[in-house]
Amino acid sequence: MNKNSVFSIQYLLANEGGSALIITLLLVSILVGLVVDFVYEVYIDSSSLSNWSNAQRASLVARSGQVLSSRYLREIRKYSYTDVREALLPVTMDFGPDTTLVIKVEDENSRFNINSIIRQNGLTNEDALSSLKKLLEYLNINSDLALVIADWIDPDSEPRLTGSEDVAKNTFLWSVDELKLIEGMDQGTFDKISPYITVYGDGKININTADLPVIVSLHKDITETLAKRIIDYRKDTPFEEPSYVQRVSGMEATGMLLIGRIESKSSYFRVISMAKVDEISRVIESVMDTSGNIYFWREG
């Protein structure tokens, strides 16, 4: 065998070994890729399953907050009056590792029922409409908006202001958020008024829990100073009866005029139940009365 033949065989073997090495590296790369993809898919599936499980658990914990609140409100019904310390109830509970529940109860009777400006028979409740106007004025909102709202609710087609009946609903509001559909109710205005209004309840305002702007709106003769006196008085001595508001200095006469428009015991509450499991949160918001009847429910 000559030298050229030996060189050719050695060259061929060297090339076959190089090809085998390249093929081996390619196979290893493919296998590594497949393993990485498999591990990633398992991770994604495990994470999805974990998130789903946490979401379900958070939902159940949030629902338990609603049940606990319902029982709490049934207990409130036994008392002769409801004060602000009972109505506003932020409670945080620990349900084990990485699981928490926060419950907040808000008194809907502390707010002005905007539907009360129109009576069930379709006629205007002038006292309630005057209160809405005063509430708007106190919040530095154009009081004419009260007339637009009245036209939105009342069943007739006679406008109080030009154009105020053009797209009116002509029935009661189902939600405070509906106000955003009314001409002149921009987001800034809505944000100002929404903490003080509701669409639930009988229209009477709990004098023990109402905020300053709502108390001021109750009568044309109630000044901010008088409203603050009412709040200071109830801190130490909640009003056990609506008529007891006359015991506040300066309210002797005006307090008598509020009888029938105020109450000392609440029946309607908004319950916000917020549950968190790891990083997954669920919030359930409802409106219920002290008998356990539910008027609104939203979960997200």
C-alpha positions in Angstrom: 0.0 0.0 0.0 1.5 3.3 -1.0 1.6 6.4 1.0 -1.3 8.0 -0.9 -3.6 5.1 -0.1 -2.8 5.2 3.6 -3.4 9.0 3.7 -6.8 8.6 2.0 -7.9 5.9 4.5 -6.8 8.1 7.4 -8.6 11.1 5.9 -11.8 9.1 5.4 -11.7 7.8 9.0 -11.1 11.3 10.4 -14.0 12.7 8.4 -16.3 9.9 9.5 -15.4 10.6 13.1 -16.0 14.3 12.7 -19.4 13.6 11.1 -20.3 11.3 14.0 -19.3 13.9 16.5 -21.4 16.5 14.8 -24.4 14.2 14.6 -24.0 13.3 18.3 -23.8 17.0 19.2 -27.0 17.7 17.2 -28.8 14.8 18.9 -27.7 16.0 22.3 -28.9 19.6 21.4 -32.3 18.3 20.3 -32.7 16.1 23.4 -31.7 19.1 25.6 -34.2 21.2 23.8 -36.9 18.7 24.2 -36.1 18.3 27.9 -36.2 22.1 28.4 -39.5 22.3 26.6 -40.9 19.5 28.6 -39.7 21.0 31.9 -41.1 24.4 30.9 -44.5 22.9 29.9 -44.6 21.0 33.2 -43.7 24.3 35.0 -46.4 26.2 33.1 -49.0 23.5 33.8 -48.0 23.3 37.4 -48.2 27.1 37.8 -51.6 27.2 36.0 -52.9 24.5 38.3 -51.5 26.2 41.3 -53.0 29.6 40.3 -56.4 27.9 39.6 -56.3 26.2 42.9 -55.3 29.4 44.7 -58.1 31.3 42.8 -60.6 28.7 43.9 -59.4 28.9 47.5 -59.4 32.7 47.5 -63.0 32.7 46.1 -64.2 30.3 48.8 -62.4 32.4 51.5 -64.0 35.6 50.2 -67.4 33.9 50.2 -66.8 32.9 53.8 -66.3 36.5 54.6 -69.7 37.3 53.2 -71.3 34.5 55.3 -69.5 35.8 58.4 -70.7 39.4 57.7 -74.3 38.2 57.2 -74.2 36.6 60.6 -72.7 39.7 62.1 -75.5 41.9 60.6 -78.1 39.6 62.0 -76.6 40.3 65.4 -76.7 44.0 64.8 -80.5 43.7 64.2 -80.9 42.8 67.9 -79.7 46.2 69.1 -81.9 49.3 69.4 -79.5 51.5 67.4 -76.5 51.3 65.1 -73.5 53.5 65.7 -70.5 54.3 63.5 -68.3 51.9 65.4 -70.5 49.0 64.5 -71.2 50.0 60.9 -67.6 50.4 59.8 -65.9 47.1 60.5 -62.5 46.5 58.8 -61.4 43.1 60.0 -58.4 41.1 58.9 -58.3 37.3 59.4 -55.4 34.9 58.9 -56.4 31.5 57.4 -53.0 29.9 57.4 -49.9 30.3 55.3 -50.2 33.0 52.6 -54.0 33.3 53.1 -55.7 36.4 54.4 -59.2 37.8 54.5 -60.1 41.4 54.9 -63.8 42.3 55.5 -65.2 45.8 55.4 -68.8 46.7 56.2 -70.3 50.0 55.1 -73.6 51.4 56.2 -75.8 52.2 53.2 -78.2 54.0 55.5 -75.5 56.6 56.3 -75.8 57.8 52.7 -78.4 59.8 50.8 -80.7 57.6 48.8 -80.8 59.4 45.4 -83.9 57.5 44.3 -85.8 59.2 47.2 -86.1 62.5 45.3 -89.0 60.8 43.4 -91.8 59.1 45.3 -93.2 55.7 44.3 -96.2 57.4 42.7 -93.9 59.4 40.4 -94.3 62.7 42.2 -91.4 64.8 43.4 -90.3 64.5 47.0 -89.5 68.2 47.5 -87.7 67.7 50.8 -85.4 65.1 49.4 -84.8 67.1 46.2 -83.8 70.1 48.4 -81.4 67.9 50.3 -79.8 66.7 47.1 -79.3 70.3 45.9 -77.7 71.2 49.3 -75.5 68.2 49.2 -74.3 69.1 45.7 -73.7 72.7 46.8 -71.7 71.6 49.8 -69.5 69.5 47.5 -69.0 72.5 45.2 -71.1 70.9 42.4 -73.7 72.8 40.4 -77.0 72.2 42.1 -78.9 72.2 38.8 -77.6 68.7 38.4 -80.2 67.6 41.0 -82.9 68.7 38.5 -81.3 66.7 35.7 -81.2 63.6 38.0 -84.8 64.2 39.0 -85.8 64.2 35.3 -83.8 61.1 34.7 -85.8 59.3 37.4 -89.3 60.7 37.2 -91.8 58.9 34.8 -93.0 62.0 33.0 -91.4 63.8 30.0 -91.6 67.3 31.2 -88.1 68.8 31.5 -87.0 70.8 34.4 -84.1 72.1 32.4 -83.7 72.3 28.6 -82.8 68.9 27.2 -82.9 67.1 30.6 -85.6 64.7 29.4 -84.1 63.9 26.0 -82.5 60.6 26.9 -83.9 60.1 30.4 -84.4 56.6 31.8 -87.7 57.7 33.5 -87.4 55.2 36.3 -85.4 54.6 39.4 -81.7 53.9 39.3 -80.5 50.4 39.9 -77.0 51.4 40.7 -75.1 54.6 41.7 -72.9 53.9 38.6 -75.9 54.8 36.4 -75.3 58.4 37.3 -72.4 58.4 34.8 -74.9 58.2 32.0 -76.5 61.5 33.0 -75.6 64.7 31.1 -73.2 66.8 33.3 -72.0 63.9 35.5 -68.3 63.7 34.5 -65.9 61.4 36.4 -64.7 64.2 38.7 -68.2 65.0 39.7 -69.1 61.4 40.2 -66.0 60.8 42.4 -67.1 63.7 44.6 -70.6 62.6 45.2 -70.5 58.8 45.0 -69.2 58.3 48.6 -72.3 60.0 50.0 -75.2 58.5 47.9 -76.9 55.1 47.6 -79.8 53.5 45.8 -80.6 51.2 48.7 -82.8 51.6 51.7 -86.0 53.4 52.6 -84.6 56.9 52.1 -84.1 57.6 55.9 -80.6 58.5 56.9 -78.9 57.1 60.1 -78.0 60.1 62.1 -75.5 57.9 64.0 -73.4 57.0 61.0 -73.9 59.7 58.3 -70.9 61.7 57.2 -70.7 65.5 57.5 -71.9 66.4 54.0 -74.9 64.2 54.4 -75.9 65.7 57.7 -75.5 69.2 56.3 -77.8 68.2 53.5 -80.7 67.2 55.8 -82.1 70.6 56.2 -81.5 74.2 55.0 -80.9 75.3 58.6 -78.2 72.8 59.3 -74.8 74.5 59.0 -71.4 72.8 59.0 -71.0 73.9 62.6 -74.2 72.2 63.7 -73.3 69.1 61.7 -70.0 68.9 63.5 -71.8 69.2 66.9 -74.0 66.2 66.0 -70.9 64.2 65.1 -69.1 65.2 68.3 -72.2 64.4 70.4 -72.7 60.9 68.9 -69.0 59.9 69.5 -69.8 59.7 73.3 -73.5 59.2 73.2 -75.0 57.6 70.1 -78.6 58.6 69.4 -80.8 55.7 70.6 -83.9 57.3 69.0 -84.1 59.8 66.1 -85.7 62.4 68.3 -82.6 62.5 70.5 -80.9 64.6 67.9 -82.8 67.5 69.5 -80.5 67.2 72.5 -77.7 68.6 70.5 -77.2 72.3 71.1 -78.8 74.3 68.3 -80.8 71.4 67.1 -83.8 71.8 69.4 -86.1 73.2 66.7 -84.5 71.8 63.5 -84.3 68.3 65.0 -88.0 68.2 65.3 -88.3 68.8 61.5 -86.1 65.9 60.8 -88.4 63.3 62.3 -89.5 60.9 59.6 -86.3 61.6 57.6 -83.7 60.2 59.9 -83.3 57.0 61.9 -81.0 55.7 64.5 -80.9 52.0 63.4 -79.6 50.8 60.0 -80.8 47.9 58.0 -78.8 48.0 54.7 -75.1 47.4 54.5 -72.4 47.0 51.8 -70.0 44.2 52.5 -66.6 44.0 50.8 -64.8 40.7 51.3 -61.2 40.6 50.0 -59.3 37.3 50.1 -55.7 36.7 49.0 -53.9 33.4 48.6 -50.3 33.8 47.7 -50.5 36.4 44.9 -54.0 35.6 43.8 -56.8 37.9 45.0 -60.6 37.7 44.9 -63.0 40.4 46.0 -66.7 39.9 46.6 -68.9 43.0 47.1 -72.5 42.8 48.1 -75.4 44.8 49.5 -77.5 43.0 52.1 -79.9 43.8 54.8 -79.9 42.6 58.4 -82.3 39.8 57.5 -79.8 38.3 55.1 -81.5 39.4 51.9 -79.0 40.2 49.1 -79.7 43.1 46.7 -76.4 43.2 44.9 -73.5 40.8 44.3 -70.3 41.2 42.4 -67.2 39.0 42.4 -63.9 39.8 40.7 
